[in-house]
């Protein structure tokens, strides 16, 4: 089991500027929905953005501490556009 705070810390270790929201979907500490806003996503496709997050969480995913992960990734500009619509 891994806490939402640990998930956030692992992502921020790789993407220091990231704004991270972590939601435990089942209460069991292994199914998460994660929203990440980072300037590191600029110019990258969705798959590349998600690969950055999976890279940051590699150890937790490979050890199955995280069993399921739903990702939403945004550049700051995309996030701003989403928030204002």
C-alpha positions in Angstrom: 0.0 0.0 0.0 1.2 3.5 -0.8 -0.3 6.8 0.4 -1.5 9.6 -1.8 1.2 11.8 -0.3 3.8 9.3 -1.3 2.5 9.2 -4.9 2.6 13.0 -5.0 6.2 13.1 -3.6 7.4 10.6 -6.2 5.9 12.6 -9.0 7.3 15.9 -7.6 10.8 14.3 -7.3 10.8 13.9 -11.1 8.8 17.0 -12.0 9.6 19.6 -9.3 7.2 22.2 -10.8 4.2 19.8 -10.9 0.9 20.5 -9.3 -0.4 17.1 -8.3 -3.8 15.9 -7.2 -4.1 12.3 -6.0 -7.4 10.5 -5.4 -7.6 7.0 -3.9 -10.4 5.5 -5.9 -11.1 2.4 -3.7 -9.8 3.4 -0.3 -7.3 0.5 -0.5 -4.2 2.5 -1.4 -3.5 0.8 -4.7 -6.0 2.3 -7.2 -5.4 6.0 -7.9 -6.6 8.8 -10.1 -3.8 11.3 -10.6 -4.0 14.8 -12.2 -0.7 16.4 -12.9 0.0 19.9 -14.3 3.5 20.6 -15.3 5.5 22.7 -17.8 7.5 19.6 -18.5 4.6 18.4 -20.7 4.9 21.2 -23.2 5.5 20.0 -26.7 5.0 16.3 -25.7 2.1 14.1 -26.8 -0.2 12.4 -24.3 1.7 9.1 -24.3 5.0 10.9 -23.6 3.3 12.8 -20.8 2.0 9.6 -19.2 5.4 7.9 -19.7 7.0 10.7 -17.6 4.5 9.9 -14.8 4.9 6.2 -15.1 8.7 6.7 -14.9 8.3 8.7 -11.7 6.2 5.9 -10.2 8.1 3.0 -11.8 9.1 1.3 -8.5 5.6 1.5 -7.0 4.0 0.2 -10.2 6.5 -2.6 -10.8 6.2 -3.8 -7.1 2.4 -3.6 -7.5 2.1 -1.1 -4.6 0.0 0.7 -7.3 -2.3 -1.7 -9.1 -4.3 0.8 -11.2 -3.5 4.3 -12.2 -5.8 6.7 -14.1 -3.9 9.7 -15.4 -4.8 13.2 -16.5 -2.0 15.4 -17.6 -2.0 19.0 -18.5 0.5 21.8 -19.4 -0.2 24.9 -17.3 -1.8 26.6 -20.3 -4.1 23.6 -21.0 -5.0 23.5 -17.3 -5.9 27.2 -17.4 -8.1 26.7 -20.4 -9.8 23.7 -18.8 -10.4 25.6 -15.5 -11.9 28.6 -17.3 -14.3 26.7 -19.5 
